[in-house]
Structure formats: structure tokens, C-alpha cells
Amino acid sequence: MSNLVERDQQHIWHPLTQHKLKKEMLPIKKASGVWLTDDAGKKYIDGISSWYTAVYGHCNEYITEKVAAQMKNLDQVVFSGFTHEPAIKLSEALVEILPEGQQKIFFNDNGSTATEIGIKMALQYHYNQQNDRKIMLAFEEGFHGDTFGAMSVSDLSVYNGAFQDHFIAVKRIPVPNGENTEEILKRIEEIHRETPLAGFIYEPLVQGAAAMKMHDAKGLNEILKLCKQHDIVLVADEVMTGFGKTGKNFASYYIETKPDIVCMSKALTAGLLPMGATSCTQKIFDAFYDEDIAKGLFHGHTYTANPLACSAALAGVELLTSEEMQENIKRIEASHLAFQEKVKTHKLVKNTRCVGTIFALDLAVENDRYGNLRDKIYNFFMNHGVYLRPLGNTIYIACPYVITTEELYRIYEVILLLLENINDI
Ligand SMILES: *Cc1c(COP(=O)(O)O)cnc(C)c1O
């Protein structure tokens, strides 16, 4: 056991971890491009872009140089009363690529705060207008983060029993699967008649934490359209899907009805620094714009719009919109689709799905979300130099856009190897 592993155990409490069951963490020493290197020098392809963040590759020099330059100039300043160019430039760049109608950017720290603020905007939008609407609508199996509001609307917060009594009020609907749209629309009408809804928070098209569960875009559009008719604020949680993952800049581009609010984080800062952002339309902003101070959004984080994070994000958007990156995204999707054709008839594969740079397959074997086989599969991939984090039965890829075809094929190869050897691992 390396010295770092022991020292880690002395003082560190890791996220999403039962320490009695998981004692040793793997020290990672270096990250470059798609490669992670551990302290023993073993290399792994980062097949999930470190939780969908480092999409332009780790330590991308274009980004690190911009941030280094920014660092020498302005590191941090209070964003209430002050402003700065990195935030202004980023707001302009984001509005340029966001779904139509997004007008104002509220900066924050991470994905959970991005959704938390989206929820608060939806609730206060109605509160400011004296509408009696205190309930949020959300999807079954959604995931929106780990702070209280975000936890409340998440359906996947399975181990959050200790907090459930303190959740905000939420009603839940199934995701549209192409066959249940009418039913869902009826359900929304019913709920809204009984207890008027303030907002609807949804992961457009792909539910990441639900193991890359994908929706019927048409059905989702019908749901959004109905909500819009009732002035139920549409909060698109694009924390995972944003910045090219689905093949378009945002998943909301696949859906005709546009959101009122968009939550961003993860790839926003290209894996370099933590930051979130919540954007909204002029209409939402206007509901807070008043001579009455109390009608403002009294929410703020100390590091809001940190100039370094803003410059990382700005460099990220520049890369995303470059021809080269857009070509990369298309190339990855084409490779995924070809791999899907190859693997979908395998007897151990129950289901496959793909959109943009995201590929997922469900294994036709029994496996708990946090079960034993899942750990064995994880270890199999790591032993073969590929970092993937299976979710229960699901193996998914969300690779950095800079991955070479050869590196991507290596991931596929290891997945195929797993399928051949699943009974012996
Ligand atoms: C990861 C994630 C969040 C939470 O973001 P954190 O930065 O981990 O707090 C919220 N929504 C979605 C869809 C996510 O994938």
C-alpha cells in the first residue's frame, strides 16, 4: 500500500463513499489529454472525462495558458458591486451558444448550486407575482445534485433518508418513452389542478445518473409545451448534457420548446476549476426587477464568477465552437454508432443507446447499482487501463472530445473483452 493511500485514510472523508466498505483510494498523480496516471505509473484512458468535465482533454494547454495569464492579473474579487471582463466575456459567449431566449447569467459554484438556483428562480418567480405556487415537478429517476433543493427534486438520492423530512414539495412524472406521452400530459394537468406547479426541472434527453437513460424528444417537447401554457417555469438541468455531449451545444437544441432557465456546470470549466452557472430568459429576470429590494434574488456565493474559472470557461467555449472540436464530436458519434451495431446483438447485451459522444449499453446480467459485480467490472476495466464507472448493469462512455480513434477503439476493445470474460472476472 503506498504511503499516499495510508495518509489519505488519516484525514480525508470521500464523497459518495461508505468508508467501511471502501477503504483504499487510488492516488492519481497526473492527467494529460485523455490519460490519467496513477502514482505507480500505470495509465488509464479517462472514458468518462472525469465525470463529464474534462471534455477538451486534461491539462489542455490552450486553457491552462489562458488561466495562467488571468491568474497574474486578477485572481478573485467580490462580484456583488464589482464586475470584470472575464465574466462579461463569458456571459456573452454563453448567450451566443445557449438555447434561444437565454439572456442573463447567474454565476455560482457547481452543478448542485446551479440547479438550486434554478429551483429558487422558479419558486420566487411566482412568489414575486403573488402566485400561490410552491411545488416543483420533476422526472422519476432524475438527478440534480446533493444540496437540499437539488436533493428534493432528485429521485435517485437513494441514501438520503436522513433528510427526506426536510425536502421541498415535489411531484414526479415518468420520463417520456414514446408511448406514454398522453398519460403524462394528463397526469400533469391533474397535479396542476390540485396543487399549482411553480416549475419543472428536467435533464433534457439524457438522465446521466440514471445510467444514461434517454428520452423521447417528441414526448418531452409535448410536456414542455404543456408546462409553458400553464406558466410552469422550465428549468433545464444541462449540467451533464451541456457543452457538446449530445452532439449539439446543449441537449435543449433537440427539443422545439425552449427552457426558461438552463443550469450548467461540469464541462462548463473544462475540468479545470469548479464553477456553475444558471441562465434565464428576460421574462424570468423581469419578475425580479423591481424597486422593492426583497424582490431581488438574494443568493450569492463567495467565489461567484471567479475570474480564473471564467477564463477557463471562456477558453472552453472557444474550443467547443472550433471546427476541430465539432469534427471530433461527429467522429466520436460515428464511431459509437458503428460500435453499437457491432455489440448490440451480443447475447450479454440487453440494450444499447447513443447520442453524440455518449454511448451506453445494459448488460443482460443481474447486478445491483452498487453491487459486487459492478465492482468487479470496474476493476476489470481499470486493470486493462480504461477508466469507466459502470452504473449497475450499465456501462457507458462519455469520453473527452480529443480522444483519438485508436484510443476510443481501445475502450471498445476492453468492453468486448469484458463481454467475453464476464463469467471469469
Ligand atoms: C453532476 C450533476 C449535478 C450536480 O453537480 P455537482 O457539481 O456534482 O454538484 C446536477 N445535475 C446533473 C444532471 C448532474 O449530472
The ligand as an SDF file (V2000), in Angstrom:
LIG
                    3D

 15 15  0  0  0  0  0  0  0  0999 V2000
  -23.4970   16.1620  -11.6400 C   0  0  0  0  0  0  0  0  0  0  0  0
  -24.8540   16.6870  -11.7960 C   0  0  0  0  0  0  0  0  0  0  0  0
  -25.3830   17.6350  -10.9000 C   0  0  0  0  0  0  0  0  0  0  0  0
  -24.6480   18.0550   -9.6640 C   0  0  0  0  0  0  0  0  0  0  0  0
  -23.4530   18.7160   -9.9450 O   0  0  0  0  0  0  0  0  0  0  0  0
  -22.3170   18.8140   -8.8320 P   0  0  0  0  0  0  0  0  0  0  0  0
  -21.3060   19.7220   -9.4250 O   0  0  0  0  0  0  0  0  0  0  0  0
  -21.8050   17.4300   -8.6230 O   0  0  0  0  0  0  0  0  0  0  0  0
  -22.9480   19.3690   -7.6100 O   0  0  0  0  0  0  0  0  0  0  0  0
  -26.6340   18.1430  -11.1570 C   0  0  0  0  0  0  0  0  0  0  0  0
  -27.3330   17.7540  -12.2380 N   0  0  0  0  0  0  0  0  0  0  0  0
  -26.8680   16.8500  -13.1140 C   0  0  0  0  0  0  0  0  0  0  0  0
  -27.6980   16.4800  -14.2960 C   0  0  0  0  0  0  0  0  0  0  0  0
  -25.6180   16.2890  -12.9290 C   0  0  0  0  0  0  0  0  0  0  0  0
  -25.1620   15.3700  -13.7950 O   0  0  0  0  0  0  0  0  0  0  0  0
  1  2  1  0
  2  3  1  0
  2 14  2  0
  3  4  1  0
  3 10  2  0
  4  5  1  0
  5  6  1  0
  6  7  2  0
  6  8  1  0
  6  9  1  0
 10 11  1  0
 11 12  2  0
 12 13  1  0
 12 14  1  0
 14 15  1  0
M  END
$$$$
